[in-house]
Amino acid sequence: MSAPAPPAPPPDGDALARGVLGGDRRALARAITLVESTRDDHRDAAEALLHALLPHTGRGIRLGITGTPGVGKSTFIEAFGRHVVDRGHRLAVLAVDPSSPRSGGSILGDKTRMERLAHDPRAFIRPSPSGGALGGVARRTREAMLVCEAAGYDVVVVETVGVGQSETAVADMVDMFLLLLVPGGGDELQGIKRGIVELADAIVVTKADGDLAAAAARARHEYANALRLLSPTASEWSVPVLTCSALAGQGIDAVWETVGRYRDGMTASGRFAERRASQARARLWGEVSETLLAELRRDPAIAALLPGLERDVAAQILAPGTAARRIMAALRGR
């Protein structure tokens, strides 16, 4: 039986950076694959790549888009994206897909969900597996956004899996967070997490056409009333509630105009730069936490302790806090 082939050497981060900055779409795709890689031998190349690209980032607008199941996120993004590129912008979409529990790969794909936009040379669509990450965003989505910005895409959209465990993950990495909702009957707030609504910088009621047009108008009115009871996320901005029909192309221009007004207002007040700086600091400590946890699990002494500690915690013989302190004591005493 032949020996398995050795793993391919890590890509040259500097060469990839030159390709990204030169507008090479293949280099862009490879660069995102590199920053998303979980292989230890890829991290140095990924860090070199990001170091070279960072001076060329930050000039665009970062949008997060989430919504309830069936709201039509991909249909909306396709219509919204075509509107944006027709106005001279370049659009990148990071469509964070559900992960296969077997392979870890994306279950859905850009060709099946945004076919027309995927073939537009002014747009770049990248489906990425969520990997089970909290909030439906991949761990390296922020780095992927930076790569897209360096490649000249001045509008970057992150489409999340949907309203799930903690959509704060996407709100904490974008400039503006859009929540899509469908028109329905009865209490429009029923079944929607209040915390998600509080995070939104704009709410868009979709499918506002045909028989649902009147229901969408009612939903918009009810959400607008509900928002008056919530504390605003920023004193400079009142969260608008819009309606649109992606299929009919109605209301898409109003959403894009709202994005522009939000950016202008938040930039003038200084909150735009403040939000990005806060997000960067939070990502630093997130990286510290994730790196420390990975180092702990790789440490031989800790690895020897873990099975017994986990068993005792599961059997309620040991409190989790006590077990954690024993792990840290072993780390300090090595």
TABELDA-V901579 format. One line per field, one symbol per residue. ss: DSSP state (a for helix, b for strand, c for the rest). A space follows every 50 residues. Layout:
# TABELDA-V901579
ss = ???
This chain:
# TABELDA-V901579
ss = ccccccccccccaaaaaaaaacccaaaaaaaaaaaacccaaaaaaaaaaa aaaaaaccccbbbbbbbcccccaaaaaaaaaaaaacccccbbbbbbbcbc cccccbcccaaaacaaaaccccbbbbbbbccccaaaccccaaaaaaaaaa ccccbbbbbccccccccaaaaccccbbbbbbbcccccccccccaaaaaac cbbbbbcccaaaaaaaaaaaaaaaaaaccccccbccbccbbbbcbccccb caaaaaaaaaaaaaaaaaacaaaaaaaaaaaaaaaaaaaaaaaaaaaaca aaaaaaaaaaaaaacccccaaaaaaaaaaaaacc
